[in-house]
Amino acid sequence: MRKNLWFLLSLLIVASMLIIGCAPQATATPAAAPAQGGATQAPAPTATQPPAPIAAGPKVLKVRIRGDITNLDTANVTGDVEDSIDRAVMEGLFRYDATGKLVPQLVDTYSVSPDGLTISFTLKKGVMWQGGYGELTMDDVKFSYERFLATNPKPAYADDFAALDHVEIVDQYTGKLVLKQPQATLWTTVLPMTSGLIVSKKFYDEAGPDKIKTDVIGTGPYVFASWTPKQEVVLKRNPDYWGPQPYYDEIDLIPVDDDKAAEVALKAGELDFSGFSSLTTEDDFQSDSDFTVDVVPADQYKWIGMNVNSPKLQDINVRQAIRYGIDVPSILAAAYNNKVQRANALIQPQGAVGFWQDAPVYNRDVAKAKDYLAKAGVTSLNLSLTYENTDEYNTWAQIIQQNLKDVGINVTLNPLDSSSFWALGEGGKDKTLELFELYYSSVVPDPAWSTQWFTCDQVDLWNWMRWCSKDFDTLHQQGLATTDPAQRAPIYVQMQQLWDAEADSVFVADQPQVYISKAGVKAVIYPGGMSPMLRDFSGQ
Amino acid sequence: MLVYIVKRILMTLLVLLMVVVFLTLLVHIVPGDPVTMILGPRATPSLIAQMRSAMDLDKPIYVQIGHFLWNILHGSLGMDAVTGVPIATLIGSALPHTMILAVSSLLLAVLIGVPIGMYSATHTDSLPDRILTIGSISLTTIPSYVAGLFLLLIFAVELHALPAMGLGNAGDTLDYIKHLILPSIALAITWIGYLGRLVRTSLLEVFNETYVRASRAAGISERLIRYRYALKNALIPTVAILGVGLGSLMGGAVFIEIIFTRPGMGLLIYNAIQTRNYPLVRAGVFVVAVLFVLANLLADLVYTYLDPRIQLNKRMA
């Protein structure tokens, strides 16, 4: 009988091993896998910089990504994971360099008409698509940008090219972007970022709408070599790249959802680089000489919002009472160990266009808060506080509950899991909210990225305060159409003043991002602090 | 036997149908919108409508169930609307790793737990028996995720002896096994203690059986009695437990896969739940349910095979 038992168990193991061997190979075979026989012709380098010498020995960088890829299509890209991959494989007319400066990438020369409505440019010649898709031409540029104007379906990032009228092809390498009106974000968040990346028309036509979600080719220094769902994405150096070769031969992107698991993997030597949203990670690694910790200012703003349409919060005096009742420094101390700077208005960080230097600081004043409640004729008030159920926001909630109790406001806590919480941003589900804790972030620090969520047309979507101001909307449009940063700044300050006067928010923090690299890895982060610039990573 | 198997298969189909219905209803019960989660804040109404249609969410529940069952009958689990990849491909790349983890943990539990139980039963009330008893009980109380975290910190972080995450290099069996060691131990720990206790108790019961006493009286060697006759019968309940155990180990693998970042079924379903990717959740849970039911069926068949006195038809009745 024992023989039978062992035989059966052995059979199970063998069967499992066979399953592994026979399992469908989910690894995607991308269109542009490198070193497969040279379908891509090596172009004569026409870049201004000569290729840099490559150090001997394969250099592999293992990078944590906070989830698997879902959609790499530049018009519908879903998150910073896809952003990072796209920008390593593909290139745009312009880019941010490793120092954060806007520089030409695929354009050789360019000029902007005095009215700002026409951007004329010539493309670099001899830039080849990976995977044998030929040479980059104006056809690709026209296709890449005009597909944002589609209406069925309208791409997620259609607004990025809201000002684009059309792309004019002069010849194979020369063209013009013709705008309907000036658009400031074109130069900050569009052309140098993911929406501005040029895609291969031939590849997109061949691949179809499903394949482009998980496969990508470009003209960039890395090739999207393989994707194994939930396991890894492998980027390999593009041997035929027209510009300087990148430092790493291969970048393996490994999905690790959990911050703690990523910390362990770093310490165990299985990751070389990871980003973290929690500042507690910084403490664990700061004193370890095997790692480099970068705390990068980021445009991630966090605040406590009040639904101005809620019957309990319609009176501005009640909202003022809440604003004076909450002790923001206590939240910063408890939730962030005082490592995060207090935010007093929407646009962050300090120095960004539109940063409101003199924004009022509302310190806790219980007597004043009670006066406001009395002015509103409110003797007792019960409110619900809705937030994403994490340690950080639970800490906020506990303090807010205690603070407002002192004022005479009873707060019921309503923690929601991430999916349920963010689902409030669709179809007016936020109508029932009263108080809530919220955070948004901007890809790069352009003030329009911050203000866009609080216009009237965002009510029922992401404007959960449900505050609608025509003046605010007008200024938002004015800010978009103003390209001179010096002229833009006062517009955004004025918008924040309008918002402040409504007393529907208590700004709490602008949280930096923490990036940890193994010693010897020199990481580069995009302006805005939210995603790594993988193509520019190097050894120290 | 044949009638029994047919009955079990029919019951299995009923159970699976209930799983599908429940999981389809879930989308209307659980708060959170898959389309919002998947497409993000910039999604346009036309994109949202397109995604809803691709996920069948714009159709009545009975149509959703019908589509899923129709796909199953045609050997398909549908297409993942998020990535555009067939769901069968996603599951096909995750399932083997979970099965290997569950089976290797079970094997580990048997290899360690059974000898512990045997030793304890044959050395009752000795100091080693007491130590093993305390040890077994202690192991049963350690949740796999706690064991996993400790193993990670000790063997991966401090000693750098074993890998902390993932599956290892594709095609490198040795590397794969190295990546399997810590997760398998973490998942097996509770079962080692449990099997130890179970085998000890079963053996002690069998030692008191008449045929064992008769064998002793007949002068048959104690070694032969213990390991040839008594153990055979004592292991029957253990085998029955192992069938259920395989299913529960697959469930426990969820935590382990998250801690060790192993891309198995647990992590796949967990991530799909987080993003409310219901078609993927439904297909994933469906496949796990099929395996669970099959494992139980297999255990029952093995049970009968090992002890012909047990007649399944009668047990069914």
Boltz contact constraints between the chains, C-beta under 6 A:
constraints:
  - contact:
      token1: [A, 1]
      token2: [B, 232]
      max_distance: 6.0
  - contact:
      token1: [A, 1]
      token2: [B, 306]
      max_distance: 6.0
  - contact:
      token1: [A, 9]
      token2: [B, 107]
      max_distance: 6.0
  - contact:
      token1: [A, 12]
      token2: [B, 103]
      max_distance: 6.0
  - contact:
      token1: [A, 13]
      token2: [B, 103]
      max_distance: 6.0
  - contact:
      token1: [A, 16]
      token2: [B, 99]
      max_distance: 6.0
  - contact:
      token1: [A, 16]
      token2: [B, 100]
      max_distance: 6.0
  - contact:
      token1: [A, 16]
      token2: [B, 103]
      max_distance: 6.0
  - contact:
      token1: [A, 19]
      token2: [B, 96]
      max_distance: 6.0
  - contact:
      token1: [A, 20]
      token2: [B, 96]
      max_distance: 6.0
  - contact:
      token1: [A, 23]
      token2: [B, 92]
      max_distance: 6.0
  - contact:
      token1: [A, 23]
      token2: [B, 96]
      max_distance: 6.0
  - contact:
      token1: [A, 24]
      token2: [B, 89]
      max_distance: 6.0
  - contact:
      token1: [A, 24]
      token2: [B, 92]
      max_distance: 6.0
  - contact:
      token1: [A, 26]
      token2: [B, 89]
      max_distance: 6.0
  - contact:
      token1: [A, 26]
      token2: [B, 93]
      max_distance: 6.0
  - contact:
      token1: [A, 70]
      token2: [B, 82]
      max_distance: 6.0
  - contact:
      token1: [A, 70]
      token2: [B, 83]
      max_distance: 6.0
  - contact:
      token1: [A, 78]
      token2: [B, 40]
      max_distance: 6.0
  - contact:
      token1: [A, 152]
      token2: [B, 46]
      max_distance: 6.0
  - contact:
      token1: [A, 153]
      token2: [B, 46]
      max_distance: 6.0
  - contact:
      token1: [A, 153]
      token2: [B, 47]
      max_distance: 6.0
  - contact:
      token1: [A, 153]
      token2: [B, 50]
      max_distance: 6.0
  - contact:
      token1: [A, 154]
      token2: [B, 44]
      max_distance: 6.0
  - contact:
      token1: [A, 154]
      token2: [B, 46]
      max_distance: 6.0
  - contact:
      token1: [A, 156]
      token2: [B, 42]
      max_distance: 6.0
  - contact:
      token1: [A, 156]
      token2: [B, 43]
      max_distance: 6.0
  - contact:
      token1: [A, 156]
      token2: [B, 47]
      max_distance: 6.0
  - contact:
      token1: [A, 157]
      token2: [B, 42]
      max_distance: 6.0
  - contact:
      token1: [A, 210]
      token2: [B, 84]
      max_distance: 6.0
  - contact:
      token1: [A, 213]
      token2: [B, 83]
      max_distance: 6.0
  - contact:
      token1: [A, 213]
      token2: [B, 84]
      max_distance: 6.0
  - contact:
      token1: [A, 214]
      token2: [B, 83]
      max_distance: 6.0
  - contact:
      token1: [A, 229]
      token2: [B, 90]
      max_distance: 6.0
  - contact:
      token1: [A, 229]
      token2: [B, 93]
      max_distance: 6.0
  - contact:
      token1: [A, 230]
      token2: [B, 263]
      max_distance: 6.0
  - contact:
      token1: [A, 231]
      token2: [B, 263]
      max_distance: 6.0
  - contact:
      token1: [A, 256]
      token2: [B, 261]
      max_distance: 6.0
  - contact:
      token1: [A, 261]
      token2: [B, 261]
      max_distance: 6.0
  - contact:
      token1: [A, 264]
      token2: [B, 152]
      max_distance: 6.0
  - contact:
      token1: [A, 264]
      token2: [B, 157]
      max_distance: 6.0
  - contact:
      token1: [A, 264]
      token2: [B, 164]
      max_distance: 6.0
  - contact:
      token1: [A, 265]
      token2: [B, 164]
      max_distance: 6.0
  - contact:
      token1: [A, 265]
      token2: [B, 165]
      max_distance: 6.0
  - contact:
      token1: [A, 267]
      token2: [B, 157]
      max_distance: 6.0
  - contact:
      token1: [A, 268]
      token2: [B, 156]
      max_distance: 6.0
  - contact:
      token1: [A, 268]
      token2: [B, 157]
      max_distance: 6.0
  - contact:
      token1: [A, 268]
      token2: [B, 164]
      max_distance: 6.0
  - contact:
      token1: [A, 270]
      token2: [B, 164]
      max_distance: 6.0
  - contact:
      token1: [A, 270]
      token2: [B, 165]
      max_distance: 6.0
  - contact:
      token1: [A, 419]
      token2: [B, 32]
      max_distance: 6.0
  - contact:
      token1: [A, 419]
      token2: [B, 37]
      max_distance: 6.0
  - contact:
      token1: [A, 419]
      token2: [B, 276]
      max_distance: 6.0
  - contact:
      token1: [A, 420]
      token2: [B, 31]
      max_distance: 6.0
  - contact:
      token1: [A, 420]
      token2: [B, 32]
      max_distance: 6.0
  - contact:
      token1: [A, 423]
      token2: [B, 32]
      max_distance: 6.0
  - contact:
      token1: [A, 423]
      token2: [B, 33]
      max_distance: 6.0
  - contact:
      token1: [A, 423]
      token2: [B, 36]
      max_distance: 6.0
  - contact:
      token1: [A, 426]
      token2: [B, 33]
      max_distance: 6.0
  - contact:
      token1: [A, 426]
      token2: [B, 36]
      max_distance: 6.0
  - contact:
      token1: [A, 462]
      token2: [B, 41]
      max_distance: 6.0
